Amino acid sequence: MKVYPLRKEYLISYDIEDNKIRNYIFDELGRYGLKWTQKSVFWGYLTIAELSAVKRCLNENLKSKDKAFITHTNFNGQGQSYSIGHGKEDFSDWNETEVI
């Protein structure tokens, strides 16, 4: 297992009504190297600065009925996290070189 000392593992999910905004958020999260794991859910590693940028992006683009959450997680075995329907390999192929 790789260790990324400057990055922490996060799970981000959202419920956005507007297709245009939802597609924009989808693209933005991918630009930060986050992996799309299922509908409206992304997983990956972020630095503090990247996390701040993601929060800012969500705050600036979500409307009053939209929802999103960001949670620090540890699917790579550094604590107790559970997933059903996902294999360990789903949370292990993150490559730091993919991050812009």
ChimeraX attribute file (.defattr): number of C-alpha atoms within 10 A of each C-alpha:
attribute: neighborCount
match mode: 1-to-1
recipient: residues
	/A:1	7
	/A:2	9
	/A:3	8
	/A:4	12
	/A:5	7
	/A:6	9
	/A:7	16
	/A:8	16
	/A:9	18
	/A:10	19
	/A:11	20
	/A:12	21
	/A:13	19
	/A:14	19
	/A:15	15
	/A:16	20
	/A:17	13
	/A:18	12
	/A:19	9
	/A:20	10
	/A:21	15
	/A:22	18
	/A:23	12
	/A:24	14
	/A:25	20
	/A:26	18
	/A:27	12
	/A:28	16
	/A:29	20
	/A:30	18
	/A:31	13
	/A:32	19
	/A:33	20
	/A:34	25
	/A:35	20
	/A:36	18
	/A:37	16
	/A:38	9
	/A:39	10
	/A:40	16
	/A:41	19
	/A:42	20
	/A:43	26
	/A:44	28
	/A:45	24
	/A:46	23
	/A:47	15
	/A:48	12
	/A:49	10
	/A:50	15
	/A:51	17
	/A:52	12
	/A:53	15
	/A:54	19
	/A:55	14
	/A:56	11
	/A:57	15
	/A:58	20
	/A:59	12
	/A:60	9
	/A:61	14
	/A:62	19
	/A:63	13
	/A:64	7
	/A:65	8
	/A:66	14
	/A:67	14
	/A:68	15
	/A:69	12
	/A:70	16
	/A:71	11
	/A:72	14
	/A:73	20
	/A:74	17
	/A:75	20
	/A:76	17
	/A:77	12
	/A:78	8
	/A:79	9
	/A:80	9
	/A:81	10
	/A:82	10
	/A:83	8
	/A:84	5
	/A:85	5
	/A:86	10
	/A:87	9
	/A:88	11
	/A:89	9
	/A:90	15
	/A:91	17
	/A:92	13
	/A:93	12
	/A:94	17
	/A:95	12
	/A:96	13
	/A:97	7
	/A:98	11
	/A:99	14
	/A:100	9
